[in-house]
Amino acid sequence: MSYKSHVAPVSWMSAEQAAAWHAVVAASIEHDLPGESAPTPEQVHARLTTAAPDGRRLFWLAAEDDGAVVGVAGLRLFTEQGRDHLAELELHVRPDRRRRGVGSHLLTTAIFAVQVERRRGLLTSAVADGPGDAFCAARGFLRRLTLSHVLLDVARADDSAVNRRLGFLPYRRTHEYRLDVTP
């Protein structure tokens, strides 16, 4: 029995669609980046419903016959001079639905949109040596830049050695704070 999913464009992102998008992204990140935090539902909803200052966005949902969303793709079309030939792709598929053609169908749809929009370059990112890296390599993407991310837990950071080296006097922290970054 063959697996079927349907890819549909989203012209207006409803709260229900944004929640389904978040569920796919969260499952994908949890599988591919264990221990990393997925964006919150509110962050995903904001990113999907807020106009991009440097371009415009196109979205697609891949769903099964019962309506369950199993994959998502977003395309940012840059409009700034000097970058207006580029598009940036975000693509996620639920881990339990991978290797069934969902990602390939979403990618083909996005590439068609890139061609219609007369873009010459498509950018994306993937975790090195992860499933997305293999997916991209198998479809002709070239690795152009490798980034390493280091996460500092500022609530637990011991800055006393740095303070001594810089000649700062010891101080007592009076306020805890949290830094949230929203796209």
Secondary structure as GFF3:
##gff-version 3
##sequence-region A 1 183
A	DSSP	beta_strand	6	10	.	.	.	ID=ss1
A	DSSP	alpha_helix	15	32	.	.	.	ID=ss2
A	DSSP	alpha_helix	41	49	.	.	.	ID=ss3
A	DSSP	beta_strand	55	63	.	.	.	ID=ss4
A	DSSP	beta_strand	69	78	.	.	.	ID=ss5
A	DSSP	beta_strand	86	93	.	.	.	ID=ss6
A	DSSP	three_ten_helix	95	97	.	.	.	ID=ss7
A	DSSP	alpha_helix	102	116	.	.	.	ID=ss8
A	DSSP	beta_strand	121	123	.	.	.	ID=ss9
A	DSSP	alpha_helix	131	138	.	.	.	ID=ss10
A	DSSP	alpha_helix	160	166	.	.	.	ID=ss11
###
